[in-house]
């Protein structure tokens, strides 16, 4: 069974705080508050580790922005762009890559060599380019 990790931005430092569900199971409210910052964390930035890595080996989290050129073995997406950007989202049936220009959803297995170029919290402007 894989270790489920999360990340969340700190209101105090502005840095990402990383923690695992195992840390929280059976822990008291005081322990959680002291260990991962309690109300010092920005809950709107909470994202779960997908269990996948990008082409450079970086862990992909919910809320990350991915970029890739092709899908399914080299076929280009229909459209006139050279690269395509996706936001990593979680739906009831698992993680998906949501394409920004058509609002479609793709399974990660369809994306060839995705690379993480930022996230929706720190780099929302990447979605308008």
Beta strands, then each sheet from edge to edge (+ up, - down):
strand 1: 5-10
strand 2: 16-20
strand 3: 41-53
strand 4: 59-61
strand 5: 64-68
strand 6: 84-91
strand 7: 94-99
strand 8: 105-106
strand 9: 115-119
sheet 1: 2+ 1- 3+ 4-
sheet 2: 8+ 7- 6+ 5- 9+
end
